[in-house]
Amino acid sequence: MKRLLALLLAALLAFGLAACGQKQNEPADVLVYGSGDYTAINPALYEHGEINLLLFAGLTAHDAGNRVIPDVAEKWEFDERTNTYTFHLRRDVYFHDGVQLTAKDVQFTLEAIMDPANASENASNYEDITAISAPDDFTLQIQLSAPNVAMLDYLTMGILPAHLLEGKDLATDAFNQNPVGAGPYRLESWDAGQSITLKRNEQYHRGAPKIETIIFKIVEDSRARALQLQSGELSLAQVTPEDAALFRDSEDYALYDMQTADYRGILYNFNSQFFGKHPELPAILSYAVDRQAIVDAVLRGSGQVAYSPLQKGPYNNPDMEKFAYDPQKAMQLLEQAGWSRGEDGFYQKDGEKLAFVIHNGQGDQVRIDMSNLCAQQLREIGADVRVQVDAQVDWAGQEAYLIGWGSPFDPDDHTYKVFGTDKGANYSGYSDAQVDELLRQARETDDGVERLRLYAAFQDALAENPPYTFLAYVDAIYVASPNLKGISQDTVLGHHGVGIFWNVAEWELG
C-alpha cells in the first residue's frame, strides 16, 4: 500500500510539473525558500546554517572557492612573535537597528562564545584565544596561545550587538527570537513554526541586495517541499534525490546538483550502556555496510561513498582503512571478539544480544532511508538493528544516530570539535588520546606539509578506533524557479548543503 501511494504521488507530481508549469504565487520581488524550523537564532550559541548568512556579518567571509576574504574587517596583520592578530574594521557597518558596529561588539561576541556558562557548541573553535582587546572602536586584537591557521575561518561567525545583549542571559533572552545583525537582510517578522520573513538591508556595507524580501517558509517534510515547488508556493528548496528525478526533465524549473563536503554516518554513543561496554563494535559493523548500495539506491547516484571526514579536500588520506564491504569479515571479527550466534540468528555475548536502535530526526527522508538500508544490511550479518524516527533528538539517551557533518573550509572545522574529547559537537562521547593530540598539533602549525602529515595520521587513528560508520557524501540538490538568477554552482557546500546563500546579495528575480 505504501509503495502504491508513493507511485501515485510521484505520478501526481509529474503531472503537476507538466500541467502547471511556472506557477508563482508570490510577488515578483519575493523569494520563498523551503526551510527547516527554527526556535532560536543566535550565532554565538548555535550553527544555524543559511539564515545566519543573511542576518549576520563576520569579521571575515568566504568567497566562491571557500577562501577567507575581508568582511567587517577590511584588513589584518599577524604578529608571529606574540601570536596576535590585529584587525582593522570598516567604519560603514551598522546593525539593523541603526547602531554602528564596533570592535566592542566583536569582543563581546567572542567572549560570549568562550564563556562556559553559555555552553556554546562552537566554543572549542576559539579555545586558543588568550586575550581580546579593542584599543579603539575600529581596531581589535586577538592573542592566541599558539598559532591556529583555522582562526580566520572561525571569524566568519556572525557578530552580535553588545548594546542589546550585555548583561543578558544569551540562552533565554528574547533576542533569540528577534535577532539583530549586520547582514544583507534584516528580520521583518517571525511566525513561529510557519515562516520567517527577511527584508533587504538598504544600508548593507557590501551593497544592498537586489531581492527585496526572502521568506524562510517552514517546510520540514522533504516530499512536501517538492509539492510546494510544483505548486509555486516555494521558489527555492533543497530536494531529495528521489524527488529531484521529477524535476530534471522539466524546463519550468532550474535544478542545481551541487558538490558538498557533507557526509552521513552512523554515530555510536559510547556513553550508552551498550556501546560503552562494546567499543569494538563500530569498526566491526563498518565492514557490514554496503556504502555503494546506499549511494545507488538512496542517493540515486547523487553522492559518493564515504570513509573519512576529510576526503572532500586536499587533506584526504587515500591510503587509510576504508572498511570496504565485507560481511564475511564482519562476522569473523564478531566471533573473534567473543560473539556467537543465538537460536534466533542474532549474535550474542555473555547473554546480551547484539541489538540497538538507529535514531533519526523527523523530516529528513534521506537519513531515514539510509538508516533502513543499513539496518537491513546489519540484520543480514546477525545484528538486530531497528530504526526509530523521533520528534526530538535525545543525544544522551540514544544508542546510535544517523549523523551528518562536514565542512568545506579549514580541516580543523568539524574535526576538532566533533572528535576531540569533551568538545562541543562530540555527541558520541568519543575519546581517543592519539586523535586528540594529532588534532591539536594540526591546528597549531602553519607548515602545509606537516599539516598534511598530521591529518593523514589523524584519519588513520580514527579508522583504528572509529566513532562512526561513515556512509556517504551527499550532493545538495536544489530546485529553483527559472527566474531566480545568480546562484553559484561552483562552490562546494557545507553540512546540510549550507552555503548556497553565500552571494545572495547578487541574486535577482527576473
Phi, psi and omega per residue, in radians:
M1 nan -0.745 3.133
K2 -1.072 -0.722 -3.141
R3 -1.146 -0.683 3.115
L4 -1.089 -0.770 3.124
L5 -1.098 -0.708 3.126
A6 -1.090 -0.721 3.133
L7 -1.149 -0.704 3.116
L8 -1.109 -0.731 3.137
L9 -1.150 -0.708 3.105
A10 -1.067 -0.744 3.126
A11 -1.123 -0.699 3.124
L12 -1.087 -0.756 3.105
L13 -1.077 -0.813 -3.116
A14 -1.064 -0.738 3.105
F15 -1.091 -0.736 -3.127
G16 -1.094 -0.682 3.126
L17 -1.095 -0.714 -3.116
A18 -1.284 -0.675 -2.997
A19 -1.480 -0.679 -3.000
C20 -1.501 -0.512 -3.134
G21 1.048 -2.530 -3.050
Q22 -1.531 1.526 3.134
K23 -1.793 2.116 -3.117
Q24 -2.119 2.132 -3.142
N25 -1.611 -0.351 -3.052
E26 -1.524 2.778 3.050
P27 -1.035 2.865 -2.990
A28 -1.095 -0.549 -3.057
D29 -1.856 0.561 3.119
V30 -2.186 2.198 3.057
L31 -1.831 2.190 3.127
V32 -1.896 2.054 -3.062
Y33 -1.875 2.277 3.098
G34 -1.366 1.973 -2.958
S35 -2.147 2.777 2.888
G36 -1.286 3.076 -3.054
D37 -1.529 2.739 3.051
Y38 -2.261 2.458 2.995
T39 -1.979 -0.399 3.115
A40 -2.694 2.519 3.114
I41 -2.233 1.968 3.123
N42 -2.780 1.850 -3.042
P43 -1.142 -0.299 3.089
A44 -1.286 -0.369 -3.062
L45 -1.897 -0.652 -2.972
Y46 -2.339 2.684 2.925
E47 -1.498 2.015 -3.064
H48 -1.892 0.064 3.069
G49 1.141 -2.256 -2.923
E50 -1.052 -0.727 -2.992
I51 -1.194 -0.485 3.067
N52 -1.097 -0.655 -3.122
L53 -1.115 -0.467 -3.105
L54 -1.555 -0.638 -3.027
L55 -1.560 -0.498 -2.973
F56 -2.143 2.783 3.035
A57 -2.152 2.605 3.113
G58 -1.994 3.009 3.031
L59 -1.035 -0.691 3.127
T60 -2.137 3.004 3.089
A61 -2.529 3.127 3.087
H62 -2.054 2.546 3.071
D63 -1.658 -2.960 -3.073
A64 -1.079 -0.475 3.116
G65 -1.636 0.225 -3.123
N66 1.089 0.461 3.035
R67 -1.571 2.611 -3.131
V68 -1.284 2.306 3.086
I69 -2.323 2.847 3.113
P70 -1.157 2.622 2.985
D71 -2.361 -1.753 3.067
V72 -1.162 -0.631 3.014
A73 -1.456 2.112 -3.128
E74 -1.458 -0.373 3.063
K75 -2.860 2.931 3.123
W76 -2.763 2.822 3.029
E77 -2.285 2.762 3.083
F78 -2.221 2.167 3.102
D79 -1.624 1.887 -3.080
E80 -1.195 -0.428 -3.136
R81 -1.203 -0.653 -3.072
T82 -1.969 0.046 -3.083
N83 0.925 0.842 -3.068
T84 -2.117 2.230 2.987
Y85 -1.588 2.405 2.969
T86 -2.081 2.077 -3.105
F87 -1.866 2.407 3.086
H88 -1.930 2.037 -3.003
L89 -1.552 2.603 2.989
R90 -1.127 2.677 3.141
R91 -1.816 0.118 -3.081
D92 -2.020 0.445 -3.107
V93 -1.835 2.203 -3.108
Y94 -2.262 2.495 3.008
F95 -1.211 2.895 -3.080
H96 -1.131 -0.313 3.089
D97 -1.590 0.115 3.064
G98 1.630 -0.089 -3.135
V99 -1.442 2.355 -3.103
Q100 -1.189 2.412 3.092
L101 -1.444 2.275 -3.135
T102 -2.246 3.087 3.119
A103 -1.060 -0.487 3.109
K104 -1.064 -0.643 3.132
D105 -1.173 -0.691 3.117
V106 -1.156 -0.758 3.117
Q107 -1.063 -0.776 3.119
F108 -1.041 -0.765 -3.103
T109 -1.101 -0.832 -3.131
L110 -1.106 -0.729 -3.141
E111 -1.180 -0.566 3.079
A112 -1.155 -0.731 3.119
I113 -1.126 -0.700 -3.065
M114 -1.368 -0.266 -3.114
D115 -1.243 2.025 -3.123
P116 -0.999 -0.462 -3.129
A117 -1.118 -0.409 -3.128
N118 -1.555 -0.175 3.056
A119 0.841 0.799 3.128
S120 -1.217 2.336 3.094
E121 -1.228 -0.181 -3.137
N122 -1.768 0.061 -3.013
A123 -1.016 -0.637 -3.080
S124 -1.144 -0.340 3.090
N125 -1.140 -0.413 -2.993
Y126 -2.049 0.225 -3.027
E127 -1.235 -0.228 3.077
D128 -1.403 -0.151 3.140
I129 -1.299 2.207 3.121
T130 -1.868 -0.406 -3.134
A131 -2.735 2.499 3.069
I132 -2.297 2.314 3.111
S133 -2.503 2.708 3.118
A134 -2.198 1.570 -3.129
P135 -1.011 -0.549 3.022
D136 -2.651 -3.125 -3.021
D137 -1.096 -0.386 -3.028
F138 -2.181 0.385 3.057
T139 -2.302 2.268 3.123
L140 -2.236 2.364 3.090
Q141 -2.091 2.310 3.128
I142 -2.203 2.060 3.124
Q143 -1.779 2.415 -3.107
L144 -1.978 2.664 3.077
S145 -1.267 -0.448 3.115
A146 -2.744 2.778 3.096
P147 -0.994 2.461 3.079
N148 -2.443 1.737 -3.026
V149 -1.208 -0.235 3.117
A150 -1.479 -0.147 -3.017
M151 -1.032 -0.692 -3.133
L152 -1.112 -0.567 3.034
D153 -1.136 -0.737 -3.075
Y154 -1.247 -0.337 3.131
L155 -1.450 0.127 2.918
T156 -1.304 -0.186 -3.133
M157 -0.977 2.485 -3.075
G158 -1.130 2.419 -3.111
I159 -1.560 2.313 -3.132
L160 -1.631 2.659 3.083
P161 -1.434 1.947 -3.116
A162 -1.071 -0.609 -3.069
H163 -1.151 -0.318 3.114
L164 -1.727 -0.287 -2.964
L165 -2.169 -0.173 3.132
E166 -1.038 2.293 3.128
G167 1.381 0.051 -3.120
K168 -1.730 2.808 3.024
D169 -1.486 1.891 -3.045
L170 -1.057 -0.552 -3.068
A171 -1.284 -0.483 -3.013
T172 -2.056 -0.133 -3.046
D173 -1.142 2.598 -3.128
A174 -1.114 -0.262 3.063
F175 -0.942 -0.590 -3.070
N176 -1.148 -0.328 3.042
Q177 -1.886 0.000 3.103
N178 -2.472 1.034 -3.000
P179 -1.167 2.489 3.102
V180 -2.188 2.066 3.128
G181 -2.219 -2.765 3.102
A182 -2.270 0.436 -3.099
G183 -1.432 -3.082 -3.062
P184 -1.201 -0.295 3.108
Y185 -2.272 2.631 3.105
R186 -2.042 2.711 3.118
L187 -1.265 2.222 3.056
E188 -1.727 -0.816 -3.138
S189 -2.809 2.776 -3.136
W190 -2.456 1.901 3.056
D191 -1.728 1.747 -2.964
A192 -0.910 2.245 3.114
G193 1.366 -0.066 -3.089
Q194 -2.066 -0.993 -3.073
S195 -2.862 2.744 3.023
I196 -2.229 2.104 -3.081
T197 -1.815 2.213 3.139
L198 -2.007 2.458 3.090
K199 -1.987 2.633 3.136
R200 -0.992 2.338 3.040
N201 -1.526 1.783 -3.065
E202 -1.147 -0.363 -3.105
Q203 -1.746 0.246 -3.076
Y204 -1.022 2.286 -2.970
H205 -1.205 -0.272 3.108
R206 -1.833 0.240 3.122
G207 1.832 2.267 -3.098
A208 -1.046 2.412 3.107
P209 -1.086 2.778 -3.141
K210 -1.432 -0.573 3.133
I211 -1.518 2.269 -3.038
E212 -1.297 -0.763 -2.995
T213 -2.294 2.346 2.997
I214 -2.176 2.166 3.119
I215 -1.872 2.117 2.979
F216 -1.513 1.712 3.121
K217 -1.516 2.222 -3.064
I218 -1.351 1.881 3.105
V219 -2.387 1.579 -3.009
E220 -1.389 -0.475 -3.110
D221 -1.407 2.235 -3.048
S222 -1.136 -0.682 3.129
R223 -1.190 -0.620 3.091
A224 -1.120 -0.624 3.082
R225 -1.078 -0.737 3.123
A226 -1.082 -0.754 3.126
L227 -1.089 -0.706 -3.095
Q228 -1.336 -0.446 2.954
L229 -1.132 -0.763 -3.126
Q230 -1.110 -0.660 -3.084
S231 -1.437 -0.189 -3.107
G232 1.593 0.034 3.099
E233 -1.246 -0.455 3.081
L234 -2.055 2.513 3.055
S235 -1.898 -0.125 3.067
L236 -2.776 2.366 3.076
A237 -2.865 2.699 3.001
Q238 -1.521 2.398 -3.092
V239 -2.176 2.861 3.100
T240 -1.359 2.789 3.059
P241 -0.996 -0.615 3.123
E242 -1.106 -0.822 -3.127
D243 -1.274 -0.496 3.127
A244 -1.031 -0.582 -3.137
A245 -1.051 -0.457 -3.121
L246 -1.343 -0.320 -3.093
F247 -1.839 -0.270 -2.966
R248 -1.062 -0.631 -3.056
D249 -1.699 0.177 -3.121
S250 -1.694 2.282 3.079
E251 -1.409 -0.089 -3.076
D252 -1.556 -0.017 -3.119
Y253 -2.453 2.608 3.016
A254 -1.736 2.290 -3.137
L255 -2.016 2.250 -3.130
Y256 -2.031 1.964 3.114
D257 -1.785 1.775 -2.904
M258 -1.979 2.432 3.097
Q259 -1.207 2.562 3.111
T260 -2.388 2.936 2.940
A261 -1.821 0.476 -2.979
D262 -1.725 1.946 -3.111
Y263 -1.936 2.824 3.033
R264 -2.092 2.604 3.112
G265 -2.804 2.887 3.028
I266 -1.572 2.004 3.050
L267 -1.477 2.287 3.073
Y268 -1.839 2.247 -3.064
N269 -1.570 1.823 -3.122
F270 -1.318 -0.135 3.009
N271 -1.474 -0.204 3.071
S272 -1.338 2.715 -3.107
Q273 -1.073 -0.705 -3.029
F274 -1.200 -0.957 -3.087
F275 -1.370 -0.390 2.990
G276 -1.126 -0.558 3.134
K277 -1.469 -0.446 -3.050
H278 -2.233 1.146 -3.088
P279 -1.210 -0.155 3.120
E280 -1.342 -0.262 -2.975
L281 -1.213 -0.695 -3.102
P282 -0.946 -0.768 3.133
A283 -1.135 -0.757 -3.107
I284 -1.128 -0.824 -3.080
L285 -1.175 -0.415 3.141
S286 -1.099 -0.463 3.092
Y287 -1.314 -0.262 -3.045
A288 -1.632 0.008 -3.083
V289 -1.854 2.183 3.119
D290 -1.557 1.644 -3.067
R291 -1.175 -0.648 3.139
Q292 -1.111 -0.610 3.083
A293 -1.116 -0.613 3.099
I294 -1.157 -0.792 3.122
V295 -1.070 -0.729 -3.088
D296 -1.289 -0.816 -2.993
A297 -1.479 -0.740 -3.069
V298 -1.574 -0.790 -3.077
L299 -1.577 -0.073 -3.138
R300 0.920 0.599 3.131
G301 1.510 -0.095 -3.114
S302 -1.560 1.154 -3.128
G303 2.959 -3.091 -3.120
Q304 -2.447 2.635 3.067
V305 -1.039 2.384 -3.121
A306 -1.903 2.502 3.026
Y307 -2.442 -0.099 -3.043
S308 -2.690 2.673 3.062
P309 -1.357 -0.081 -3.056
L310 -2.161 0.300 -3.008
Q311 -1.348 -0.232 3.129
K312 -1.660 0.976 -3.141
G313 3.096 -3.087 -3.045
P314 -1.214 -0.208 -3.097
Y315 -1.681 0.142 3.097
N316 -1.040 2.424 3.057
N317 -1.840 1.674 -3.055
P318 -1.244 -0.208 -3.083
D319 -1.719 0.041 -3.103
M320 -1.268 2.900 3.050
E321 -1.137 2.158 -3.060
K322 -1.827 -0.012 3.140
F323 0.938 0.920 3.100
A324 -0.990 2.515 -3.055
Y325 -0.979 2.078 -3.108
D326 -2.719 1.368 -3.079
P327 -1.059 -0.559 3.110
Q328 -1.128 -0.692 3.108
K329 -1.139 -0.695 3.112
A330 -1.031 -0.804 3.140
M331 -1.158 -0.674 3.111
Q332 -1.093 -0.762 3.137
L333 -1.166 -0.633 3.068
L334 -1.042 -0.800 -3.116
E335 -1.178 -0.626 3.074
Q336 -1.148 -0.496 3.132
A337 -1.509 0.083 3.051
G338 1.706 0.147 3.085
W339 -1.547 2.525 3.123
S340 -2.422 2.686 -3.118
R341 -1.218 2.339 3.027
G342 -1.594 3.095 -3.120
E343 -1.123 -0.435 -3.142
D344 -1.488 0.024 3.112
G345 1.603 -0.125 3.132
F346 -1.712 2.625 3.132
Y347 -1.244 2.626 3.069
Q348 -2.535 2.783 3.137
K349 -2.618 2.173 -3.128
D350 0.938 0.681 3.085
G351 1.417 0.042 -3.126
E352 -1.903 2.247 -3.129
K353 -1.338 2.555 2.994
L354 -1.339 1.577 -3.028
A355 -2.568 2.369 3.069
F356 -2.804 2.974 -3.102
V357 -2.003 2.329 2.983
I358 -1.650 2.035 -3.106
H359 -1.597 2.649 3.115
N360 -2.437 2.591 2.965
G361 -1.406 2.796 3.139
Q362 -1.233 2.622 2.934
G363 1.650 -0.318 -3.123
D364 -1.763 1.573 -3.041
Q365 -1.169 -0.528 3.128
V366 -1.099 -0.786 3.116
R367 -1.126 -0.711 -3.138
I368 -1.107 -0.766 3.125
D369 -1.131 -0.701 3.073
M370 -1.056 -0.783 -3.126
S371 -1.066 -0.760 -3.132
N372 -1.115 -0.704 3.126
L373 -1.199 -0.707 3.079
C374 -1.079 -0.770 3.141
A375 -1.061 -0.720 3.108
Q376 -1.071 -0.794 -3.130
Q377 -1.150 -0.675 -3.141
L378 -1.235 -0.595 3.070
R379 -1.136 -0.563 -3.133
E380 -1.122 -0.415 3.117
I381 -1.781 0.075 3.027
G382 1.838 0.354 3.060
A383 -1.893 2.182 -3.102
D384 -1.469 1.542 -3.036
V385 -1.950 2.304 3.094
R386 -2.106 2.890 -3.132
V387 -2.087 2.404 3.122
Q388 -2.338 2.388 3.099
V389 -1.861 2.186 -3.027
D390 -2.030 2.556 3.051
A391 -1.260 -0.595 3.131
Q392 -2.210 2.467 3.116
V393 -1.467 2.184 3.096
D394 -1.972 1.560 -3.054
W395 -1.051 -0.676 -3.056
A396 -1.308 -0.533 -2.975
G397 -1.662 -0.067 -3.058
Q398 -1.739 2.796 3.088
E399 -1.625 -0.631 -3.133
A400 -2.651 2.715 -3.078
Y401 -2.564 2.515 3.068
L402 -1.458 1.693 -2.981
I403 -1.581 2.778 2.994
G404 -2.402 2.332 3.064
W405 -2.572 -3.054 3.035
G406 2.295 2.450 -3.125
S407 -2.439 2.391 3.080
P408 -1.525 0.082 -3.050
F409 -1.709 -2.613 -3.116
D410 -0.999 2.492 -3.080
P411 -1.088 -0.309 3.073
D412 -1.132 -0.540 -3.124
D413 -1.211 2.296 -3.138
H414 1.132 0.359 2.910
T415 -2.142 -0.992 -3.088
Y416 -1.031 -0.806 -3.084
K417 -1.444 -0.234 -3.118
V418 -1.652 -0.680 -3.058
F419 -1.926 -0.166 3.104
G420 -1.277 2.484 -3.114
T421 -1.003 2.203 3.057
D422 1.101 0.375 3.093
K423 -1.443 2.906 -2.903
G424 -1.119 -0.482 -3.122
A425 -1.949 0.311 3.101
N426 -1.539 1.438 -3.049
Y427 -1.454 -0.064 -3.104
S428 -1.664 -0.110 -3.050
G429 1.195 0.412 -3.085
Y430 -1.281 2.470 3.102
S431 -2.617 2.142 3.107
D432 -2.535 2.045 -3.040
A433 -1.069 -0.658 -3.138
Q434 -1.184 -0.746 3.086
V435 -1.055 -0.789 3.131
D436 -1.003 -0.811 -3.072
E437 -1.192 -0.722 3.134
L438 -1.137 -0.707 3.120
L439 -1.175 -0.659 3.110
R440 -1.114 -0.830 -3.129
Q441 -1.102 -0.687 -3.081
A442 -1.164 -0.586 -3.129
R443 -1.398 -0.252 -3.042
E444 -1.798 0.020 3.091
T445 -2.026 2.470 3.056
D446 -1.828 0.210 3.059
D447 -1.390 1.943 -3.043
G448 -1.048 -0.716 -3.138
V449 -1.160 -0.730 3.136
E450 -1.156 -0.654 3.095
R451 -1.110 -0.721 3.089
L452 -1.020 -0.759 -3.141
R453 -1.131 -0.772 -3.088
L454 -1.166 -0.731 -3.141
Y455 -1.260 -0.504 3.018
A456 -1.145 -0.744 3.116
A457 -1.160 -0.651 3.077
F458 -1.038 -0.771 -3.128
Q459 -1.165 -0.623 3.053
D460 -1.118 -0.765 -3.137
A461 -1.133 -0.657 3.128
L462 -1.143 -0.632 3.121
A463 -1.243 -0.537 3.107
E464 -1.218 -0.541 -3.110
N465 -2.439 1.281 -2.974
P466 -1.383 2.423 3.012
P467 -1.538 -0.320 -3.075
Y468 -2.227 2.810 2.734
T469 -1.767 1.833 3.133
F470 -1.207 2.386 -3.033
L471 -1.965 -1.132 -3.023
A472 -2.783 2.621 2.896
Y473 -1.540 2.379 -2.983
V474 -1.927 2.069 3.018
D475 -1.135 2.557 3.070
A476 -1.642 2.069 -3.107
I477 -1.905 2.008 3.126
Y478 -1.935 2.472 3.015
V479 -2.028 2.339 -3.082
A480 -2.350 2.740 2.973
S481 -1.100 2.504 -3.064
P482 -1.163 -0.301 -3.141
N483 -1.487 -0.039 3.086
L484 -1.485 2.051 -3.073
K485 -2.056 2.600 3.006
G486 1.958 -0.115 3.130
I487 -1.160 2.258 3.124
S488 -1.524 2.180 -3.125
Q489 -1.655 -0.053 -3.034
D490 -1.630 -0.181 -3.081
T491 -1.440 2.320 3.006
V492 -1.377 2.103 -3.040
L493 -1.496 2.947 -3.082
G494 -1.776 -2.717 -3.106
H495 -1.028 2.350 -3.079
H496 1.102 0.365 -3.112
G497 1.262 0.317 -3.122
V498 -1.186 2.445 3.092
G499 2.226 -0.204 -3.104
I500 -1.088 -0.444 -3.114
F501 -1.529 0.177 -3.019
W502 -1.001 -0.551 -3.136
N503 -2.041 0.602 -3.022
V504 -1.012 -0.516 -3.125
A505 -1.090 -0.334 -3.135
E506 -1.641 -0.155 -3.116
W507 -1.220 2.691 3.033
E508 -2.628 2.718 3.091
L509 -1.841 1.973 -3.088
G510 -1.495 nan nan
